[in-house]
Amino acid sequence: MSVSEFRRKKLLYVFNVFFDVNQSGTIERKDFELAIEKVCSLRGWKPSDAKHSETHEVMIKIWDGLRKRADSNRDGQVSVDEWVSMWNDYAQNPSAALKWQQQYCHFMFQLEDASADGTIDCDEFTTVCSSYGINPQECKAAFVKMSKGKESVSWEEFQELWKEYFSTEDPNAPGNFIFGRTSF
């Protein structure tokens, strides 16, 4: 099954904004190391903090899982084509997500749930998404669409929105907005 232009744009957005941190055109371990520092800096976690160590451990597990699944030519990098192909396979059965994909979903939820109350609100969402260079006003508009106008999004809801982001062809589906963008 080929990937539609709409889904390809969504996949490349996540690739370029959230994964290819050093903008090299591929995803590699260095991108994850940079992302770890970015996340820890955003939260104010120092290298001696337990949360810093936990973030490092989880992110490297995510990288290892991504590399094992997507790096089909075994060059230590995930190319755009490898990335799109992997998520296209995911879209065939989102309920059968790989462990690293589940870990990344959970990591993003926990990152956005700064208050650790089990839900993400608009301010928490906007803080994280805008730290990746997305306009805060667009983040707020995306949250309203993602949450369907509610005050917050629960972990259970977030998991369904996540599946939707990576698999839906419907441009109006609420899951399309979980990464802070309002259009593709």
C-alpha positions in Angstrom: 0.0 0.0 0.0 1.4 3.4 -0.9 1.4 6.4 1.4 -0.9 9.2 0.4 0.6 12.7 0.1 -1.4 13.8 3.2 0.0 11.0 5.4 3.5 11.5 3.9 3.4 15.2 4.9 2.4 14.2 8.5 5.1 11.6 8.7 7.8 14.0 7.4 6.7 16.7 9.8 7.3 14.4 12.8 10.6 13.2 11.2 11.9 16.7 10.7 10.6 18.5 13.8 10.8 15.8 16.5 13.4 13.2 15.3 16.0 14.7 12.9 17.1 17.2 15.6 20.4 18.0 13.9 18.6 18.4 10.5 21.0 16.0 8.8 18.3 14.4 6.7 18.5 11.2 8.6 17.7 10.0 12.1 20.6 8.7 14.1 21.7 8.2 17.7 23.1 11.7 17.8 19.6 13.1 17.2 18.4 11.3 20.3 21.3 12.5 22.4 20.4 16.1 21.3 16.7 15.5 22.0 17.5 14.2 25.5 19.4 17.4 26.3 16.6 19.5 24.9 13.9 17.7 26.9 16.0 17.8 30.1 16.8 21.4 29.6 13.1 22.2 29.1 12.2 20.5 32.4 15.2 21.8 34.3 16.7 18.3 34.9 20.4 18.3 35.5 22.6 15.3 34.6 22.7 14.3 38.3 18.9 14.1 38.5 17.0 10.8 38.3 14.6 12.2 35.7 17.6 13.0 33.4 18.9 9.5 33.7 15.4 8.0 33.2 14.9 10.2 30.1 18.2 9.1 28.7 17.4 5.4 29.3 14.0 5.6 27.7 15.1 7.7 24.7 18.0 5.3 23.9 15.6 2.4 24.1 13.3 4.2 21.7 16.3 4.8 19.4 17.4 1.2 19.5 13.8 0.0 18.7 13.5 2.5 15.9 16.9 1.6 14.4 16.2 -2.2 14.6 12.8 -1.8 12.9 13.4 0.9 10.4 17.1 0.9 9.4 16.6 -1.7 6.7 20.0 -1.2 5.1 21.8 -1.3 8.5 23.8 1.9 8.0 23.0 3.2 11.6 20.6 5.8 10.3 16.9 6.0 9.5 16.3 7.7 6.1 13.1 9.4 5.1 12.1 6.4 3.0 12.8 3.9 5.8 10.7 6.1 8.2 7.7 6.4 5.9 7.8 2.7 5.1 7.9 1.8 8.8 4.9 4.0 9.7 3.0 2.8 6.6 3.4 -0.8 8.0 2.2 0.5 11.4 -0.9 2.1 9.7 -2.0 -1.4 8.6 -2.6 -2.4 12.2 -2.1 0.4 14.8 -3.2 -1.8 17.6 -0.1 -4.0 17.1 2.4 -1.2 17.7 6.0 -2.2 18.4 7.4 -1.7 21.9 9.5 1.3 20.9 6.4 3.0 19.3 4.4 2.4 22.5 7.4 3.7 24.6 7.6 6.9 22.4 3.8 7.5 22.7 4.1 7.1 26.5 7.2 9.3 26.7 5.5 12.1 24.7 2.4 11.9 27.0 4.5 12.1 30.1 6.6 14.9 28.7 3.5 16.9 28.0 1.8 16.0 31.3 4.2 18.3 33.3 1.9 18.3 36.3 1.8 14.5 36.3 -2.0 14.5 36.9 -2.7 12.0 34.2 -4.0 14.5 31.7 -2.5 17.0 29.3 -4.0 20.5 29.3 -3.5 23.3 26.7 -0.7 25.1 28.5 1.3 21.8 29.0 0.8 20.9 25.4 1.8 24.3 24.1 4.9 24.5 26.3 6.3 21.2 24.8 5.2 21.8 21.2 6.4 25.4 21.1 9.8 24.3 22.4 10.2 22.5 19.0 9.7 25.8 17.2 6.0 25.6 16.6 4.1 28.9 16.9 2.4 28.9 20.4 -0.9 30.2 18.8 -0.9 27.2 16.4 -0.2 24.9 19.3 -3.2 26.2 21.2 -5.4 25.9 18.1 -4.1 22.3 17.6 -4.9 21.5 21.2 -8.5 22.6 20.8 -8.9 20.4 17.7 -7.1 17.5 19.3 -9.1 17.7 22.6 -12.4 18.3 20.7 -12.8 21.5 22.8 -12.3 19.8 26.2 -10.0 21.1 28.9 -7.7 18.2 28.9 -6.7 14.9 27.2 -6.3 11.7 29.2 -3.7 9.0 28.6 -6.4 6.7 27.2 -7.6 9.4 24.8 -4.0 10.3 23.8 -3.2 6.7 22.8 -6.2 6.7 20.4 -5.2 10.1 19.0 -1.7 8.8 18.5 -2.9 5.8 16.5 -5.0 8.1 14.5 -2.2 10.5 13.7 0.0 7.8 12.1 -2.8 6.0 10.3 -5.7 8.3 9.3 -6.4 9.8 5.9 -9.0 12.1 7.3 -7.6 15.7 7.5 -10.1 16.6 10.2 -9.4 13.7 12.5 -8.5 15.0 16.0 -5.4 12.8 16.1 -3.8 14.9 13.4 -3.1 17.6 15.8 -1.2 15.8 18.6 2.1 17.3 17.4 1.0 20.9 17.6 0.3 21.6 13.9 -3.1 22.5 12.5 -2.6 21.6 8.8 -0.5 19.6 6.5 
